[in-house]
């Protein structure tokens, strides 16, 4: 049962933005710690890697159950499984990547996505010279095949890795195909239907955010 103080961020089994963001960061630390061969981790160690107060970390985790012991820390495998359940990231989620340029190639070749059950099921581009070539482990498909692929491969997420001038057209095509979640790696401000979520990743903005808190 949730405490009264937690109801502002967790209601109707849906996490608030703050909780979800912090749990995602904990998940990243736990995944990397496991790869380093660690079996257990303390809230202070998680705090050191995330810059989130250890008390806040313990409060977040205790909201969902008792996962650790004082002086012993958390079992990494167990906590990984629990956070994935909470974030509803268990199983495999199929993604369509649009753009097979340098950024698209880096995204498709990264092992990070597979570690979290994210499967890049299809890669698309409009450039005839890129179509048919492999990016990561996927052959690049003709962009005109996007709508059929979304339906046939049960794709639920679209990733935009194209120049800003083309990003809105791609967003329109993804939304029209039934995709409800879009990750935007361009600088474009996207106009999408109200039932489509857009998450924009901009390293420069994130760096400016970090510099502000470090230098002030």
C-alpha positions in Angstrom: 0.0 0.0 0.0 1.3 3.5 -0.9 1.9 6.1 1.7 0.0 9.3 1.4 3.1 11.3 0.6 3.7 9.1 -2.5 0.2 9.6 -4.1 1.2 12.8 -5.7 3.6 10.9 -8.0 2.1 7.5 -8.2 -1.6 7.0 -8.9 -3.8 4.5 -10.7 -0.7 2.3 -11.1 0.9 4.9 -13.3 4.2 6.5 -12.2 4.7 10.2 -12.0 7.3 11.7 -14.4 9.8 12.2 -11.5 9.6 8.7 -10.2 9.8 7.1 -13.6 12.8 9.2 -14.6 14.7 8.3 -11.4 13.9 4.6 -11.7 15.2 4.7 -15.2 18.5 6.1 -14.0 18.7 3.4 -11.3 18.1 0.8 -13.9 21.0 2.1 -16.0 23.3 2.0 -13.0 22.2 -1.5 -12.1 22.6 -2.8 -15.6 26.2 -1.4 -15.8 27.1 -2.7 -12.4 25.9 -6.2 -13.3 28.1 -6.0 -16.4 31.0 -5.1 -14.2 30.5 -8.3 -12.2 28.9 -6.9 -9.1 26.2 -8.8 -7.2 25.1 -6.1 -4.7 25.0 -2.4 -4.6 24.2 0.2 -1.9 21.9 3.2 -2.1 25.0 5.4 -1.6 26.7 3.8 -4.6 23.6 4.4 -6.8 23.7 8.0 -5.5 27.3 8.4 -6.5 26.5 7.5 -10.1 23.2 9.3 -10.4 23.7 12.4 -8.2 20.4 11.6 -6.6 20.3 11.7 -2.8 20.6 8.3 -1.2 17.7 9.0 1.0 15.5 9.8 -2.1 16.7 6.5 -3.6 15.7 4.5 -0.6 12.4 6.3 -0.4 11.7 5.6 -4.1 12.5 1.9 -3.7 10.7 1.4 -0.4 7.5 2.7 -2.1 7.3 -0.5 -4.0 8.5 -3.0 -1.4 11.4 -4.1 0.7 14.4 -4.7 -1.7 17.5 -4.1 0.5 18.9 -4.6 3.9 20.7 -2.0 6.0 24.4 -2.6 5.8 24.0 -5.2 3.0 22.6 -3.2 0.2 20.5 -4.4 -2.8 20.8 -7.6 -4.7 21.4 -6.3 -8.3 19.6 -9.1 -10.1 16.5 -8.9 -7.9 16.3 -5.2 -8.0 16.8 -5.1 -11.8 13.8 -7.5 -12.2 11.6 -5.5 -9.9 12.4 -2.1 -11.5 11.7 -3.6 -14.9 8.3 -4.8 -13.7 7.5 -1.4 -12.2 8.5 0.4 -15.4 6.7 -2.3 -17.5 9.8 -2.9 -19.6 9.8 -6.7 -19.4 9.6 -8.6 -22.6 10.6 -7.3 -26.1 9.5 -3.9 -27.6 9.9 -3.5 -31.3 11.2 -0.2 -32.6 11.4 1.4 -36.1 14.5 3.5 -36.7 14.1 6.1 -39.5 17.5 7.4 -40.7 20.5 5.3 -41.6 23.1 8.1 -41.5 25.9 8.3 -39.0 23.5 8.9 -36.0 21.2 6.1 -37.2 24.1 3.7 -37.6 25.3 4.5 -34.1 21.9 3.9 -32.6 21.4 0.6 -34.5 24.8 -0.7 -33.6 24.5 0.1 -29.9 24.1 -3.0 -27.6 22.3 -0.8 -24.9 18.9 -1.2 -26.4 18.9 -5.0 -26.5 20.1 -5.0 -22.8 16.7 -3.5 -21.9 14.5 -5.6 -24.2 14.4 -3.0 -27.0 14.5 -4.5 -30.4 15.3 -2.4 -33.4 13.0 -4.4 -35.7 13.4 -2.2 -38.9 15.6 0.6 -40.2 14.4 2.9 -43.0 16.0 5.5 -45.2 15.0 7.4 -48.4 18.6 7.2 -49.9 18.7 4.4 -52.5 22.4 4.0 -51.8 21.7 3.1 -48.2 18.7 0.8 -48.9 19.8 -2.9 -48.7 22.9 -2.2 -46.7 23.2 -3.5 -43.2 23.1 -1.1 -40.2 23.8 -2.9 -37.0 22.4 -6.3 -37.8 19.4 -5.0 -39.8 19.2 -4.4 -43.6 18.0 -0.8 -44.4 14.5 -0.8 -45.9 13.0 1.6 -48.3 11.2 4.4 -46.3 8.0 3.7 -48.4 7.7 0.4 -46.7 7.3 2.0 -43.2 3.6 1.7 -42.8 3.5 -2.0 -43.8 6.4 -2.8 -41.5 4.8 -1.1 -38.5 1.8 -3.3 -38.8 3.6 -6.6 -39.7 6.3 -6.3 -37.0 4.1 -4.9 -34.3 6.2 -1.8 -33.9 5.2 0.4 -31.1 8.0 3.0 -31.0 9.5 5.2 -33.7 13.0 6.7 -33.5 13.7 9.7 -35.7 17.4 10.1 -36.7 17.0 12.4 -39.7 17.9 16.1 -40.3 15.5 18.6 -38.7 14.0 19.7 -42.0 12.7 16.1 -42.6 11.7 15.3 -39.1 8.1 16.5 -39.2 7.3 14.5 -42.3 8.7 11.4 -40.6 6.7 12.1 -37.4 3.6 12.4 -39.6 4.3 9.1 -41.2 4.9 7.3 -37.9 1.8 8.7 -36.3 -0.2 7.8 -39.4 1.1 4.3 -39.1 -0.2 3.9 -35.6 3.0 4.5 -33.6 2.2 6.2 -30.3 5.7 6.9 -29.0 8.3 8.8 -30.9 11.9 9.4 -29.9 13.2 12.5 -31.7 16.9 12.8 -32.1 16.6 15.9 -34.4 16.4 19.5 -33.3 12.9 19.9 -34.8 9.9 20.8 -32.7 7.3 18.2 -33.7 3.6 18.7 -34.0 1.8 15.4 -33.5 -1.7 14.2 -32.5 -2.5 14.5 -28.8 -2.3 10.7 -28.3 1.3 10.5 -29.6 4.1 11.0 -27.1 7.3 12.7 -28.3 10.5 12.4 -26.3 13.3 14.6 -27.6 17.0 13.9 -27.0 19.4 16.8 -27.3 22.9 16.3 -25.9 23.7 20.0 -26.0 20.6 20.9 -23.9 21.5 18.2 -21.4 25.1 19.4 -21.2 23.9 23.0 -20.6 21.6 21.7 -17.8 24.6 19.9 -16.2 26.8 23.0 -16.5 24.2 25.2 -14.9 24.1 23.1 -11.8 27.8 22.5 -11.7 28.8 26.2 -12.2 26.2 27.8 -10.0 
